[in-house]
Amino acid sequence: MLRDGELEEHANGKLRIAKSIPVLTGKVFAHAEGYGFFIPDDKTLTNGEDLYLPYREMRHVMHGDMIEARMLKNSRKGKREGKFVRVIEHANKKIIGRLVDDYGIKVVKAENRRIHHKILATNLAEVEVENNHIVEVTISAYPKNEQPILGEITRVLGDKVDIGMEVDIAIVNYNLPHEWPQDVIKQTVAIPDTLLETDYEGRVDLRQLPLVTIDGITARDFDDAVFAQKTPTGYKLYVAIADVAHYVRKDSPLDKEAVNRATSVYFPNRVIPMLPEKLSNGLCSLNPKVDRLCLVCEMLIDFNGEIKRSRFYDAVMYSHARLTYETVEDVLFKQTAELPDEHADLLTPLQHLKALYDILRRQRNARGAIDFRTVEPEIEYDAEGKIARIIARKNLQSHQLIEEFMVRANMCAAKFLLKQQGKNRPIALFRNHQGPSEDKLDNLIAALAQEGIKIAKTETITPKQLAEIVEKIKDHDNFEAIQMLILRSMYQAVYQPDNQGHFGLALEHYAHFTSPIRRYPDLLVHRAIKHAVKYKKELYVYSPEQMQQLGEHCSMAERRADEAVYDVIDHLKCEYMQ
């Protein structure tokens, strides 16, 4: 009863009935090892923290459920625990899993590692299905009072997954929104296919500026375009970002579905976009040789890489070329190729981009940003849609060139928002990343010591210290494992309305501004910037409480998308090895 908060201990050691504990509402986030966390909608009573849910509480709930819970008085390893009260809304209506024999009883074991419960199929006698077959189950009874989950097998997928079906399974397992509601389709159809004359009003005309996009070969949604010109004291950098906020207005059907999705999900051979293709690949995308609306971050950067001044404004642009990373790598870095004749006039601006990149990269290293060397798989398919080969994706300098420019624009966006004052100050989401906690730092120091790497014991550790370690161990036999230890010692980056800085990038302030076609937090940042530039005398349309909830939702959606993609990639790797 003490553990559950029903009794509390007085200072004299006597027990008494505990004071009434308020009931909180929020979502369940399950861990693959059986425990989970309760993420309250209102964190004021939990001091901004999530509540730990041990296995005994997780028996009543499933990943993603909206529930009521109480915060217990005790804590576990510094984490407050939550006690389940009731389920408000079940998140999982259907589950994909395998039919297995569990001590003589046939049950369905979910493919989603965050679903720990086994499901009893009530219609086994009516379905032709064998052990180890993959099935889809529609849940009819959820966990309650130690009772198992019940469900009906509604689809038998067989013992092997057909081409493309791994994505369909991930969509069900992770509850990924993937179908457009009718009101979204209706609104999208009504949007003109080209710019209207009124769209140009009040915008800076940058159509003569040789802005270019630099993206992957298969990319179809172009968020950003760049241009740099040399000045007597350094460079002027233009980062033009698709003006999604012009088309996706707050609380419209498009906006509500964009919130629901929160991010585009990029599987190896399929994309679930945040916005309909008419916008994501069409009217919002900075396609070549057409006029497009954009929000521009213009920066004056000196020869030391310091941003001396920046400003934001609405503009209309005309992309002069759609370049690929490979082309830019060959032209600027390897110098093994030349630009096509039609783009010959872009060579000087591209050389300015490279010169500026060299400056910014040196500054990045000097401030101590951590340069993790992760290897991403690239899956190539044959004409029949089968995997032809899996190779390591090349980490090109042209990738880093665009990354450095985007980081600078994101820094400016965060700084601009922090400067806003007054009752009408717009709020948005910052991209926060915290370094290792004290416990994780102790564990990291001990683990590195076993690898012969010594770190002096201090209360805190700086990004530069970890960056130096990563650089030092790049030729170590256990480099991948050590790098993973360092990665896991840090918190996941999250979206929050209060700025806390970005540890990995060694920055005091950071926000996501450069990808509003595929990330909802970027769209929120655009709206806040536009309000500050144009409508600062008007009351802002979001409250701090709304922004807090949006931050938590977007952070969850990002993790959900990452896990779904990793699951599909793992499945494809296994399939290829067979």
Stockholm file with secondary structure:
# STOCKHOLM 1.0

chainA/1-578         MLRDGELEEHANGKLRIAKSIPVLTGKVFAHAEGYGFFIPDDKTLTNGEDLYLPYREMRHVMHGDMIEARMLKNSRKGKREGKFVRVIEHANKKIIGRLVDDYGIKVVKAENRRIHHKILATNLAEVEVENNHIVEVTISAYPKNEQPILGEITRVLGDKVDIGMEVDIAIVNYNLPHEWPQDVIKQTVAIPDTLLETDYEGRVDLRQLPLVTIDGITARDFDDAVFAQKTPTGYKLYVAIADVAHYVRKDSPLDKEAVNRATSVYFPNRVIPMLPEKLSNGLCSLNPKVDRLCLVCEMLIDFNGEIKRSRFYDAVMYSHARLTYETVEDVLFKQTAELPDEHADLLTPLQHLKALYDILRRQRNARGAIDFRTVEPEIEYDAEGKIARIIARKNLQSHQLIEEFMVRANMCAAKFLLKQQGKNRPIALFRNHQGPSEDKLDNLIAALAQEGIKIAKTETITPKQLAEIVEKIKDHDNFEAIQMLILRSMYQAVYQPDNQGHFGLALEHYAHFTSPIRRYPDLLVHRAIKHAVKYKKELYVYSPEQMQQLGEHCSMAERRADEAVYDVIDHLKCEYMQ
#=GR chainA/1-578 SS CTTTTSEEECTTSCEEECCCCCEEEEEEEECTTSCEEEEESCCGGGTTCCEEECHHHHTTCCTTCEEEEEEEEEEETTEEEEEEEEEEECSCSEEEEEEEEETTEEEEEESSTTCCCEEEETTGGGSCCCTTCEEEEEEEECCBTTBCEEEEEEEEEESSCCTTHHHHHHHHHTTCCCSCCHHHHHHHHHSCSSCCGGGGTTCEECTTSCCEEEECTTCCCCCEEEEEEEETTEEEEEEEEECGGGTSCTTSHHHHHHHHHCBCEEETTEEECSSCHIIIIIISSCCBTSEEEEEEEEEEEETTSCEEEEEEEEEEEEBCEEEEHHHHIIIIIICCCCCCGGGGGGHHHHHHHHHHHHHHHHHHHHHTCCCCCCCCEEEEECTTSCEEEEEECCCCHHHHHHHHHHHHHHHHHHHHHHHCCSTTCCCCCEEEBCCCCHHHHHHHHHHHHHTTCCCCCCSCCCHHHHHHHHHHTTTCTTHHHHHHHHHHHSCCCEEESSCCCBTTTTBSCCCCCSCTTTBHHHHHHHHHHHHHHHCTTSCCSCCHHHHHHHHHHHHHHHHHHHHHHHHHHHHHHHHHHC
#=GC SS_cons         CTTTTSEEECTTSCEEECCCCCEEEEEEEECTTSCEEEEESCCGGGTTCCEEECHHHHTTCCTTCEEEEEEEEEEETTEEEEEEEEEEECSCSEEEEEEEEETTEEEEEESSTTCCCEEEETTGGGSCCCTTCEEEEEEEECCBTTBCEEEEEEEEEESSCCTTHHHHHHHHHTTCCCSCCHHHHHHHHHSCSSCCGGGGTTCEECTTSCCEEEECTTCCCCCEEEEEEEETTEEEEEEEEECGGGTSCTTSHHHHHHHHHCBCEEETTEEECSSCHIIIIIISSCCBTSEEEEEEEEEEEETTSCEEEEEEEEEEEEBCEEEEHHHHIIIIIICCCCCCGGGGGGHHHHHHHHHHHHHHHHHHHHHTCCCCCCCCEEEEECTTSCEEEEEECCCCHHHHHHHHHHHHHHHHHHHHHHHCCSTTCCCCCEEEBCCCCHHHHHHHHHHHHHTTCCCCCCSCCCHHHHHHHHHHTTTCTTHHHHHHHHHHHSCCCEEESSCCCBTTTTBSCCCCCSCTTTBHHHHHHHHHHHHHHHCTTSCCSCCHHHHHHHHHHHHHHHHHHHHHHHHHHHHHHHHHHC
//
